[in-house]
Amino acid sequence: MLAEAGVQGGEVVRYFVNGRQVMEYSDLQLARSEPWSPTIARTHGFIAVQAESHPTEFRRIEVLDLGTHDLGS
């Protein structure tokens, strides 16, 4: 299985599994306001990889900077 995520700053995130888009969301913001994390659009941050239901091994993880390329819209 090949899983991919295309992220365009705080604008849009698209998830693909084996080349087929399975999820999309936009206008990324934090859900609540905290002194250390105001509710503002997110344009940078961290990448986290996790498994929810059972132990999972990831064979290869690659991060590719696409610059300003369009992510399949």
N, CA and C atoms as an extended XYZ file, in Angstrom:
219
Properties=species:S:1:pos:R:3:atomname:S:1:resname:S:1:resid:I:1 pbc="F F F"
N         0.842       -1.167        0.000 N   MET     1
C         0.000        0.000        0.000 CA  MET     1
C         0.894        1.238        0.000 C   MET     1
N         0.536        2.216       -0.798 N   LEU     2
C         1.242        3.488       -0.863 CA  LEU     2
C         0.301        4.567       -0.342 C   LEU     2
N         0.689        5.241        0.728 N   ALA     3
C        -0.093        6.335        1.297 CA  ALA     3
C         0.678        7.628        1.092 C   ALA     3
N        -0.021        8.664        0.610 N   GLU     4
C         0.603        9.956        0.356 CA  GLU     4
C        -0.258       11.064        0.945 C   GLU     4
N         0.385       12.139        1.366 N   ALA     5
C        -0.317       13.337        1.821 CA  ALA     5
C         0.276       14.521        1.085 C   ALA     5
N        -0.576       15.298        0.465 N   GLY     6
C        -0.145       16.522       -0.202 CA  GLY     6
C        -0.611       17.704        0.627 C   GLY     6
N         0.319       18.551        1.054 N   VAL     7
C        -0.003       19.676        1.930 CA  VAL     7
C         0.424       20.970        1.263 C   VAL     7
N        -0.510       21.908        1.147 N   GLN     8
C        -0.196       23.226        0.606 CA  GLN     8
C        -0.357       24.244        1.729 C   GLN     8
N         0.718       24.404        2.515 N   GLY     9
C         0.699       25.355        3.625 CA  GLY     9
C        -0.525       25.170        4.503 C   GLY     9
N        -1.208       26.262        4.849 N   GLY    10
C        -2.426       26.200        5.641 CA  GLY    10
C        -3.671       26.184        4.791 C   GLY    10
N        -3.513       25.968        3.475 N   GLU    11
C        -4.648       26.044        2.560 CA  GLU    11
C        -5.402       24.726        2.417 C   GLU    11
N        -4.700       23.666        2.027 N   VAL    12
C        -5.383       22.407        1.740 CA  VAL    12
C        -4.459       21.221        2.019 C   VAL    12
N        -5.064       20.124        2.481 N   VAL    13
C        -4.360       18.855        2.681 CA  VAL    13
C        -5.159       17.789        1.948 C   VAL    13
N        -4.477       16.984        1.146 N   ARG    14
C        -5.124       15.886        0.418 CA  ARG    14
C        -4.396       14.590        0.724 C   ARG    14
N        -5.162       13.541        1.032 N   TYR    15
C        -4.598       12.219        1.309 CA  TYR    15
C        -4.929       11.282        0.160 C   TYR    15
N        -3.941       10.477       -0.220 N   PHE    16
C        -4.095        9.521       -1.310 CA  PHE    16
C        -3.665        8.144       -0.818 C   PHE    16
N        -4.385        7.108       -1.231 N   VAL    17
C        -3.997        5.722       -0.970 CA  VAL    17
C        -3.941        5.028       -2.320 C   VAL    17
N        -2.766        4.498       -2.650 N   ASN    18
C        -2.535        3.859       -3.956 CA  ASN    18
C        -2.969        4.752       -5.104 C   ASN    18
N        -2.667        6.054       -4.991 N   GLY    19
C        -2.946        6.999       -6.069 CA  GLY    19
C        -4.357        7.547       -6.107 C   GLY    19
N        -5.247        7.065       -5.254 N   ARG    20
C        -6.645        7.506       -5.245 CA  ARG    20
C        -6.874        8.439       -4.051 C   ARG    20
N        -7.446        9.635       -4.320 N   GLN    21
C        -7.697       10.579       -3.236 CA  GLN    21
C        -8.790       10.039       -2.331 C   GLN    21
N        -8.510       10.011       -1.022 N   VAL    22
C        -9.475        9.461       -0.069 CA  VAL    22
C        -9.970       10.504        0.935 C   VAL    22
N        -9.293       11.645        1.048 N   MET    23
C        -9.716       12.672        1.994 CA  MET    23
C        -9.107       14.008        1.604 C   MET    23
N        -9.843       15.074        1.906 N   GLU    24
C        -9.341       16.424        1.667 CA  GLU    24
C        -9.939       17.359        2.711 C   GLU    24
N        -9.130       18.287        3.219 N   TYR    25
C        -9.661       19.341        4.069 CA  TYR    25
C        -8.854       20.609        3.837 C   TYR    25
N        -9.462       21.744        4.216 N   SER    26
C        -8.832       23.024        3.923 CA  SER    26
C        -8.992       23.991        5.090 C   SER    26
N        -8.395       25.181        4.931 N   ASP    27
C        -8.439       26.233        5.944 CA  ASP    27
C        -7.987       25.716        7.307 C   ASP    27
N        -6.772       25.201        7.384 N   LEU    28
C        -6.247       24.601        8.607 CA  LEU    28
C        -6.089       25.649        9.704 C   LEU    28
N        -6.722       25.388       10.843 N   GLN    29
C        -6.621       26.255       12.008 CA  GLN    29
C        -6.636       25.391       13.259 C   GLN    29
N        -6.091       25.930       14.329 N   LEU    30
C        -6.200       25.248       15.608 CA  LEU    30
C        -7.630       25.401       16.106 C   LEU    30
N        -8.132       24.394       16.803 N   ALA    31
C        -9.527       24.375       17.219 CA  ALA    31
C        -9.831       25.338       18.364 C   ALA    31
N        -8.878       25.611       19.225 N   ARG    32
C        -9.160       26.479       20.362 CA  ARG    32
C        -8.004       27.456       20.575 C   ARG    32
N        -8.330       28.524       21.209 N   SER    33
C        -7.321       29.547       21.459 CA  SER    33
C        -6.615       29.281       22.785 C   SER    33
N        -5.302       29.249       22.757 N   GLU    34
C        -4.452       29.088       23.940 CA  GLU    34
C        -3.367       30.154       23.844 C   GLU    34
N        -2.800       30.560       24.976 N   PRO    35
C        -1.723       31.558       24.909 CA  PRO    35
C        -0.577       31.130       23.998 C   PRO    35
N        -0.283       29.844       23.955 N   TRP    36
C         0.826       29.346       23.143 CA  TRP    36
C         0.394       28.933       21.744 C   TRP    36
N        -0.908       28.925       21.474 N   SER    37
C        -1.374       28.494       20.148 CA  SER    37
C        -2.658       29.222       19.770 C   SER    37
N        -2.559       30.462       19.336 N   PRO    38
C        -3.772       31.197       18.972 CA  PRO    38
C        -4.473       30.577       17.774 C   PRO    38
N        -5.779       30.797       17.700 N   THR    39
C        -6.563       30.262       16.588 CA  THR    39
C        -6.283       31.095       15.344 C   THR    39
N        -5.287       30.661       14.609 N   ILE    40
C        -4.905       31.326       13.371 CA  ILE    40
C        -4.607       30.254       12.343 C   ILE    40
N        -4.583       30.652       11.104 N   ALA    41
C        -4.267       29.699       10.036 CA  ALA    41
C        -2.866       29.144       10.233 C   ALA    41
N        -2.696       27.870        9.970 N   ARG    42
C        -1.396       27.213       10.091 CA  ARG    42
C        -0.707       27.212        8.736 C   ARG    42
N         0.515       27.691        8.684 N   THR    43
C         1.276       27.689        7.437 CA  THR    43
C         2.559       26.875        7.540 C   THR    43
N         2.894       26.407        8.746 N   HIS    44
C         4.062       25.560        8.935 CA  HIS    44
C         3.868       24.755       10.222 C   HIS    44
N         4.660       23.724       10.386 N   GLY    45
C         4.525       22.921       11.593 CA  GLY    45
C         5.308       21.627       11.494 C   GLY    45
N         4.785       20.586       12.105 N   PHE    46
C         5.454       19.305       12.196 CA  PHE    46
C         4.672       18.223       11.464 C   PHE    46
N         5.356       17.142       11.124 N   ILE    47
C         4.729       15.973       10.518 CA  ILE    47
C         4.792       14.848       11.538 C   ILE    47
N         3.660       14.199       11.779 N   ALA    48
C         3.613       13.062       12.701 CA  ALA    48
C         3.038       11.857       11.970 C   ALA    48
N         3.631       10.704       12.205 N   VAL    49
C         3.144        9.459       11.605 CA  VAL    49
C         2.784        8.533       12.756 C   VAL    49
N         1.552        8.019       12.740 N   GLN    50
C         1.127        7.145       13.824 CA  GLN    50
C         0.140        6.116       13.317 C   GLN    50
N        -0.021        5.057       14.077 N   ALA    51
C        -1.016        4.026       13.802 CA  ALA    51
C        -2.014        4.044       14.950 C   ALA    51
N        -3.278        3.899       14.648 N   GLU    52
C        -4.321        4.012       15.664 CA  GLU    52
C        -4.712        2.687       16.308 C   GLU    52
N        -4.749        1.600       15.545 N   SER    53
C        -5.393        0.388       16.054 CA  SER    53
C        -4.438       -0.710       16.538 C   SER    53
N        -3.243       -0.786       15.983 N   HIS    54
C        -2.317       -1.842       16.368 CA  HIS    54
C        -0.905       -1.464       15.945 C   HIS    54
N         0.109       -2.164       16.425 N   PRO    55
C         1.488       -1.842       16.028 CA  PRO    55
C         1.646       -1.874       14.502 C   PRO    55
N         2.334       -0.889       13.990 N   THR    56
C         2.521       -0.757       12.550 CA  THR    56
C         3.978       -0.444       12.263 C   THR    56
N         4.504       -1.032       11.213 N   GLU    57
C         5.858       -0.734       10.775 CA  GLU    57
C         5.788        0.056        9.478 C   GLU    57
N         6.579        1.096        9.385 N   PHE    58
C         6.654        1.898        8.178 CA  PHE    58
C         7.967        1.575        7.505 C   PHE    58
N         7.892        1.148        6.255 N   ARG    59
C         9.097        0.722        5.544 CA  ARG    59
C         9.933        1.893        5.066 C   ARG    59
N         9.279        2.884        4.477 N   ARG    60
C        10.031        4.014        3.936 CA  ARG    60
C         9.166        5.275        4.021 C   ARG    60
N         9.700        6.319        4.588 N   ILE    61
C         9.011        7.595        4.673 CA  ILE    61
C         9.872        8.626        3.965 C   ILE    61
N         9.276        9.337        3.011 N   GLU    62
C         9.991       10.367        2.259 CA  GLU    62
C         9.237       11.680        2.381 C   GLU    62
N         9.962       12.785        2.467 N   VAL    63
C         9.369       14.115        2.468 CA  VAL    63
C         9.931       14.841        1.258 C   VAL    63
N         9.042       15.325        0.408 N   LEU    64
C         9.431       15.992       -0.825 CA  LEU    64
C         8.829       17.383       -0.847 C   LEU    64
N         9.655       18.409       -0.970 N   ASP    65
C         9.182       19.783       -1.071 CA  ASP    65
C         8.749       20.024       -2.507 C   ASP    65
N         7.455       20.236       -2.695 N   LEU    66
C         6.911       20.452       -4.034 CA  LEU    66
C         6.885       21.922       -4.421 C   LEU    66
N         7.373       22.781       -3.540 N   GLY    67
C         7.352       24.213       -3.838 CA  GLY    67
C         5.931       24.700       -3.966 C   GLY    67
N         5.625       25.368       -5.056 N   THR    68
C         4.278       25.903       -5.258 CA  THR    68
C         3.474       25.055       -6.234 C   THR    68
N         3.889       23.813       -6.482 N   HIS    69
C         3.159       22.956       -7.410 CA  HIS    69
C         1.760       22.665       -6.908 C   HIS    69
N         0.818       22.490       -7.822 N   ASP    70
C        -0.559       22.142       -7.486 CA  ASP    70
C        -0.606       20.667       -7.086 C   ASP    70
N        -1.416       20.331       -6.083 N   LEU    71
C        -1.486       18.965       -5.573 CA  LEU    71
C        -2.743       18.245       -6.046 C   LEU    71
N        -2.968       18.196       -7.326 N   GLY    72
C        -4.048       17.378       -7.870 CA  GLY    72
C        -5.423       17.984       -7.814 C   GLY    72
N        -5.546       19.288       -7.789 N   SER    73
C        -6.895       19.875       -7.758 CA  SER    73
C        -7.472       19.943       -9.156 C   SER    73
